[in-house]
Amino acid sequence: MTYPQDPFGHNPFSYDPLGRVPLEPPIFEAPPLPPYRPPVNAFATLSLVFAFVFAPAGAILGHIGLAQIRRTGELGRNRALIGVALSYVVITLTVVALIAWATLAGTPTSQTAAPTTTTAAPPGPTVAPEAVATLLPGLGDLKGITGDENLEAGPVSDHPSRSNREGTIDRPQCWGSISPGIPDAYDVDAISGYHAQEFTDTRSFLSSVQVTQAVAVFHDVPAAQSQLANLLAGWHQCAGSTVSLTTPSGQTVTFSVSAPADAGNGITTLDLAPRGLQVHSVRAIAGKANVVIDLYLSYSGKSDSDRPRQSAVSIANYVLGKIPG
């Protein structure tokens, strides 16, 4: 009789009386996968190309690319910034060349014209970084603008930041529509000066006012114009939608975001309607020279629904009046 296995522990199919060890099959290890590298944003590349082909399209494509890169994490941010900057330079040079050509075409010439020398036009007036805090209205002016004598000065910030009281949001791309001075909506590297401050009325429980005003000074005028265009693009992206904000305490507030509205003098406003709360809130942005203004006003209680917008526009005009040019 035969047994499938030796009672002494030897397998008759693998046991070798000479003591040789059967060969183990070779083990093959798959090579490690290369690290994931996000793709380069297509609009950023097109912006750089169209900067030399058709500069206005290059500027628009660059702004679109920057917005998508912030949302998707794709590569190409520097490429988009260069495309936007080059587009604005080409546009400016083209306009200057057309003006010079029109001027020379309308000037009579003579055979003995005297040689002339041309000098570059000085840059327009700009605001120095150290003067940024002087642009915003103080507590006394704000009391008069808002009509709230119980208004009190609150925290001050010298750089774009998100308060720990703001919590989280279900649509991060809409942060710039909900709050002013949010770093998600700003090209922080291009800012050379920044000042923001909160003002609140903690005495009038049934009818109170909250003001957050921020102003940013950029290295040059094109950088400020680019930032203002990015803010407006974010507003249009979130217009007509609802955004839910969850505070650190767990309370969720849902805002209905309106479409941006032109308030004149380069000021744009946006209405925010918190559901279930008797609050009228409005955002306002504006730009002039190398400065961008970013405002938030909220009136609670039985106040005029148009009063927050009127106050926001008044504050924006106050700041615009202090910017030279």
Sequence and secondary structure as in RCSB ss.txt:
>XXXX:A:sequence
MTYPQDPFGHNPFSYDPLGRVPLEPPIFEAPPLPPYRPPVNAFATLSLVFAFVFAPAGAILGHIGLAQIRRTGEL
GRNRALIGVALSYVVITLTVVALIAWATLAGTPTSQTAAPTTTTAAPPGPTVAPEAVATLLPGLGDLKGITGDEN
LEAGPVSDHPSRSNREGTIDRPQCWGSISPGIPDAYDVDAISGYHAQEFTDTRSFLSSVQVTQAVAVFHDVPAAQ
SQLANLLAGWHQCAGSTVSLTTPSGQTVTFSVSAPADAGNGITTLDLAPRGLQVHSVRAIAGKANVVIDLYLSYS
GKSDSDRPRQSAVSIANYVLGKIPG
>XXXX:A:secstr
   SS TTS  TTT  TT                     B HHHHHHHHHHHH HHHHHHHHHHHHHHHHHH  B
 HHHHHHHHHHHHHHHHHHHHHHHHHHHHHTS   TT                GGGGGGGS  HHHHHHHHT TT
 EEEEEESS    TTS EES GGGHHHHSTT GGGS GGGEEEEEEEEEE  S SSS EEEEEEEEEESSHHHHH
HHHHHHHHHHHHHTT EEEEE TTS EEEEEE   EEEETTEEEEEEEETTS EEEEEEEEEETTEEEEEEEEEE
SS  TTHHHHHHHHHHHHHHHHS  
